[in-house]
Amino acid sequence: MQPIRDNARVLTASLVGTAVEYYDFLIYATAAALFFGDLFFPTWSAASRPLLSFATFGVAFLARPLGGMFFGHFGDRVGRKSTLVASLLLMGGSTLGIAFLPSYAQAEAWGIGWIAPVLLCLLRFGQGLGLGGEWTGAALLAVENAPKGWEVRFGAAPQVGVPIGVIAANGMFLLLGMFLSPAQMADWGWRVPFLASAVLVGIGLWVRLRIGETPEFQQALDREAPVAVPVSALARRHLGAMVAGSAVVVTCFAIFYLATAYALAQGTGPLHFARQSFLGLQMLANAFLGLGVVTAATLADRYSARRVLAAGMAVAVPMGMMFGPGLGSGSLALAGLTLCAMMFFMGFTNAPLGSWLARLFPVHLRYTGVAFAFNVGGVIGGALTPFAAQAMSGAGLASYAGWLASLAGVVSLLGIRWARAEQQVYSPIRSR
């Protein structure tokens, strides 16, 4: 009974923490798409406000590699558990701070209107730093505790937390929209989801403080002292794996933020879908993401993480080409079908990542290596994609915005091929 209880605790800690993190991250994406342009950049033109709002969204992705290096350094020297707790605290504290920010108009009444967007960017940077170490630690916590033959399914636990966090974030805005007027939402209602994050962070901390260090990392410490500067050792010995891993991550982020932040801005803006209907549609699509993650993880433990990843990247190419016409069809049903399909197949680019990336690096450098690959790929796929898609939409090219996911799929396929030449398998993660 004890192993079962321990495994359940590890999986819960991995899943719950990531759900909290993505709740925090996605309430920002939703608020950025719906409110932040008018609240923090009212002096700019109406066309510029969405771009500036998405630019602040991208600030976190610039912070993520720095957070990955910072938390990766301590994750490889101190341990997975302590690093996970610290990353959750930073992310949660930054999210709570956003709830108390003055808008540009409120700050302007004090003669310092510029301070509002500056503070927004600083807190968004803090969110990115925290998330830079979060996913990696959660994935390694699960993978390094996985029984033989269950590596991908354990490693996919954080990914199951992603749709849970997204559904909770969209659900919060959906419920608020049912009881508050648009004016109330823009005035103060948007702050409520950021305040609620404090409760969720408390739950995540309670779960994570009840787990121990991973046995694989503890065994590595028993064999040799931690590396003084993990990132330096990685650059000397595993640079190819770091670059290849980053390329493979790109598609996952590109699909996710096209189907969430960008699609929400388009659906409730130029496409004129009702906000409540479109939020409900995105909640349904994220349920399909959860189904895709479970399906892909099961297949990957049977056939191999690399094959399932490659299949997901290959499908992303035609799916990206269909995304723009499907979303812009004018039919809510067809737009919903497009989003559900995108999110389901995103599960194939997402579920095997934890175990596949972990196999690229030795235990004593793994936290830093995986954090680097995941977060650099996130900058390319997550920060640049919605900004570029929004710019394409402004230029009348919205029907081609999904081609960004197609391009990402090609980049990731090349990354998988490159990684196969670079890859070494580090025990006890099972060789495929």
Buried (B, 14 or more C-beta within 10 A) or exposed (E): EEEEEEBEBBBBBBBBBBBBBBBBBBBBBBBBBBBBBBBBBBEBEEEBBBBBBBBBBBBBBBBBBBBBBBBBBBBBBBBBBBBBBBBBBBBBBBBBBBBEBBBBBEBBEEEEBEBBBEBBBEBBBBBBBBBBBBBBBBBBBBBBBBEEEBBBBBBBBBBBBBBBBBBBBBBBBBBBBEEBEEEEBBBEBBBBBBEBBEEBBEEBBEBBEEBEBBEBBBEBBEEEEBBEEBBEBBEEEBEBBBBBBBBBBBBBBBBBBBBBBBBBBBBBBEBEBEBBBBBBBBBBBBBBBBBBBBBBBBBBBEEBBBBBBBBBBBBBBEBBBBBBBBBBBEEBEBBBBBBBBBBBBBBBBBBBBBBBBBBBBBBBBBBBBBBBBBBBBBBBBBBBBBBBBBBBBBEEEBBBBBBBBBBBBBBBBBBBEBBEEBBEEBEBBBEB
